[in-house]
Amino acid sequence: MLENIFQDLRYGARMLRKKPGFSSIAVLTLALGIGANTAIFSIVDVLLFRPLPVSRPNELVRIFSGETRGNAGWGYVSLPEFLEYRDHSDAFAGLAACVDRFPANVSAGKFGTERVDAGMVTGSYFPVLGANAALGRTLVAEDDRAGAAPVVMLGHSFWRRHYPRDASVLGSQVLVDGQWFTVVGVAPAAFGGVSFENYPEIWLPLTYAVQIDPLLKSQIPLNHQSFAPFVVVGRLKPGVSVARAQAQIDTLAERLGAGKPDAAEGPDWKRPWPVLVSVTLAARQGSAGFSWLLLGIVLLVLLIACADVAGLMLARSETRQKEIAVRLALGGPRRRIMMLHMAEALLISGLGAIVGCFLAGWATRLIVLTAPQTLDLPLERASSVLDLRVLVFTGLVALASALISALVPALKYSRADLVLGIKSDSGRSNAIGGRFSPQAMLVVVQVAASVLLLVGAGLLTRTLWHASQVRLGFDPEHTVFASTDLIRQGYDKNAAANLLDPLLDSLRAQPGVESAALGTPPMGGDMSTSVKIEGHDSAPGKKEGIRGARVSPGYFTTVGIPLLSGRDFKRSDAAGAPGTAIVSEAFARKYWPNESALGKHIEQVGIHNQTFEVVGVVGNTANRDLRREPPAVAYFPLDQSYLMFPWQPDVSMLARGQGDPGQLLGSIRKAVSGVDSALPVFRTRTLKEYVAGTLGQEKFLARLLLVFALVAVVLAAAGVFGLMSYSTERATHDFGVRMALGAQSRHVLWLVLRKGLTLAVMGLVLGLGASLWLTRLLVSLLFGVSPTDAVTFIAVAAVTIVVALLACYLPARRATRVDPLVALRNE
C-alpha cells in the first residue's frame, strides 16, 4: 500500500515536470487561495482557536449579570456582589476580580512617562487562573492587603520595551500615577488574563489601584451595587458542574434580592441576576462573528482556486484518456486511477502551500501595517505563519484543496469507457456545443463565488461613499489633537485645574498654531451625566441622562463648529462664576422644541449639584456612529466642569494651523513639556484620522473584500478563458466543417461567446441568489445602503458580463481564424 503511494507520487512528479507551464499555473493558483487562508487564519487564530494562557480553562467560569434569571446581559460585576459570591458560595475553589483595562501614567526605563493600559486584580487572580510568571513571581493575596508594600507586575511587552529581557528589573522601582512601586515579576508573553483583546502593560493589586486611580478614589464608592466595573472569574471545585454552581449562585442571589429594586441605588435600579459563562466562550464572543466572516471570505477564494485547478486537471486528463483506458483494460483498478489524480493534486497542493506560506507572511505584515487603529482585532497578537497551529491549518487546507481539485477528474476518468477511450481522437470534439461538462460546472461555481465577493465589496464600498457624504458639522482639516492627564501624574484635582489655563496659553503661544483649545474631539461628548432640565416634561424627581463635553473658550472656532445664536465661552466663565452651558441644535430641539434655548437652565445632579444657564446654541456634529442621528450635546466650560468629573481627568488639546500635522503635534508636546516635562502625551492624531476611524472596521473589511474579490474575478476569468481556449482547440474540426459549409466568422465568434456568456450568466444568477441570502451577515456593517441594493447588484452583473466577454474574446477570435483546409486535412 505504502509502496503504491510512493510510486504514484513519483509518477505524478514526473508528469508535472513534463508540463512545467501547467504545473506553475496550478501551483500559483492554489498558492493564492492557500496563502489568503493562512494569512487570515494567523490573524483570527487568537480569537477563534488559541487557548487562553491559563491552567485547565474548562474549569473556569466568568460571572455575567442580567436583568432576568439566566439572561447574560453584560459581563461586569460590582465589588459587593463579588465579595458576596466569594464568601457565601462553596461551588468555587476560588473567585477573583479584575479590571483589565484602566489607564495609568507610568515612568520606567529610559522612555519617560507614557500612558499604558493597566490591570488591577485581587490577590487571588493569578492563583485562580493557575498562571505563572515568566520572571519573578505573580501578585498574591499578601500584596492585596492594606499596609502591604506597593508592588507591580510588568506585562511581557512592557518589559521587553523598557528593559530588553533584563532579569535585573526585579526589585527596581516604577512610578505609577505618581506613586513608586517595586517590580516583583513579569507576566508571560501574550498573557491577557481572561481576555484575548486586552493585554495590560502592568498589573497592580486592587488595594493600591483603588488608591491611585481617579475613578476609584473619587466620590463614587466601591461599595455601591450599581458601580460594576469588575470582571469576576471563578474556578469550579472538582466534581462541581456549571449547572450545579449556577443553581447555588441563583439561590444566593435570590436571597440577596436579585431582580428587585434597591432604593439606595436609585429609583430605577434593580439588583442583577448572576449568570455563569465558560471563560473561553466569554473571551471569544467579542469579535468572533467578524473573525468567522473573514474566514468565510477567504474560503470562497480558496474554492475558486480549487475549481480553477480542477478545471486544469480535467483538461489535462482528457489528453490522457488513452493512457487511462489502457491502464483499465490491463486490469488496473479504478482506485489506482483515482490515486494517480490524487497524487498529482497532493504534489500541486503541497507546493502551493509552501509558496502560499511565503505569500501569507507578506500579506499578514501588510494587513497589520495598514489596518486602522480602531479595528476590534488584536492584530499585534497575530500568530506567525510558522506557528504550529497555523502550519496545521495550512496543511489541512492544502489537503482539502487536493481533494477538491482531484475529485471531479478522478471520478470522471476512472470510469471512462474503454473502447471510446482507446479510440478517441482528441482533435475531434464538439466541445462548444456539447453537453454540460464538469469543466463548465466548475466555471459556474467560480463565477458564482466571485459574484458573491463582488457584491460584498460593492455594498461596503457604497457604505463608505455614503459615509463620506455625511455632513460632519465641523472642519477636520489642518487640525490635530492629543491628550494628557494631570491627575494621574500625581496632581490633586485643584492643582490640576489650576494648570488648565497655563496649558492652553502655552499651546496658543507655539509657532504655527493659529487657534487652540482644550476639549474632546467632536462627534459626541466625553462624559455622560444626570441632570434636570428646565421646562422639559418628565416624571417628578426623574433625572435625565445627557451627553456632555467639557471645552475651553475658542473650542468652537478651532474645530469649526458654527455658533448659531448666543455667545461663546469666555475666560470669565471660570470656576466659582455662575455656571454657563452651550447646547447643540439637536439638544435645543429635543428639550425645548418650540422655544429659545437661551436663558434655560440645566441642573447637574449627583456628586456636585450645579446649575448652568444656556448662553449659546451651536450647530450639530455627526454622531461617532454615523448610522445614528446627530447627538444632543451640552457643552460646559472646562474650568467649571473639570472638578465635577474627577474620574475623567484626561485633557485633550486641539491645535489648528496650516503647517505640517507633525509640526502641530510637536507644538502640542512642547506646550505640555513647558508646563510639566513629566506629563505624558498620548492619543496623538489628526482630526481627519479621527474621523476616518469612525468606520474603521468597515473600511478594513471593504479593502480586504475588494482585494479578494479582484483575485476571485481574475481566477474566475482565468477559468472561463481556460475552458473556452481548451474547448475551441478541441473543436477545431467542428469549426472547420462549419466554415467549409459557409459559416461566416461572426457566426463562429458568436458561437464561442454564447457558450462563455451562458456559463457566466448561470454563475451570475447563482451568485446573486446566494448574495440575497448571505449579505444579511453584513447588515450591521452597512450604512445608507440595503443588503439588496439594486445599484450594487446591477454593477456586479455588468462587471461579470464584461469580464466574461473579455475572457471569451481571445479564444473566440482564434476560432474565427481556423483554416477549413487545415482543419479538414485528416478527412
Secondary structure, DSSP 8 states (H G I E B T S, - for coil): -HHHHHHHHHHHHHHHHH-HHHHHHHHHHHHHHHHHHHHHHHHHHHHHT---SSS-GGGEEEEEEESSTT---BS-B-HHHHHHHHHH--SEEEEEEEEEEEEEEEE-TTS-EEEEEEEEE-TTHHHHHT---SEE----GGGGSTT---EEEE-HHHHHHHSTT-GGGTT-EEEETTEEEEEEEE--TT--TT-SS---SEEEEHHHHHHH-TTTTSSS-TT-TT---BEEEEEE-TT--HHHHHHHHHHHHHHTTTTSB-GGG-TT-B--EEEEEEHHHHHHTTTHHHHHHHHHHHHHHHHHHHHHHHHHHHHHHHTTHHHHHHHHHTT--HHHHHHHHHHHHHHHHHHHHHHHHHHHHHHHHHHHHHS-TT-SS-GGG---TTSHHHHHHHHHHHHHHHHHHHHHHHHHHTT--HHHHHH--TT---TTTS---HHHHHHHHHHHHHHHHHHHHHHHHHHHHHHHTS--SS--TTEEEEEEESGGGT--HHHHHHTHHHHHHHHHTSTT-SEEEEB--SSS-SEEEEEEETT----TT--EEEEEEEE-TTHHHHHT--EEEE----TTS-TTS-EEEEEEHHHHHHHSTTS--TT-EEEE-SSS-EEEEEEEEE-----SSTTS----EEEEEHHHHTTT-TT--EEEEEEE-SS-HHHHHHHHHHHHHHH-TT---EEEEEHHHHHHGGGHHHHHHHHHHHHHHHHHHHHHHHHHHHHHHHHHHHTHHHHHHHHHTT--HHHHHHHHHHHHHHHHHHHHHHHHHHHHHHGGGGGGG-SSS-TT-HHHHHHHHHHHHHHHHHHHHHHHHHHHT--HHHHTTT-
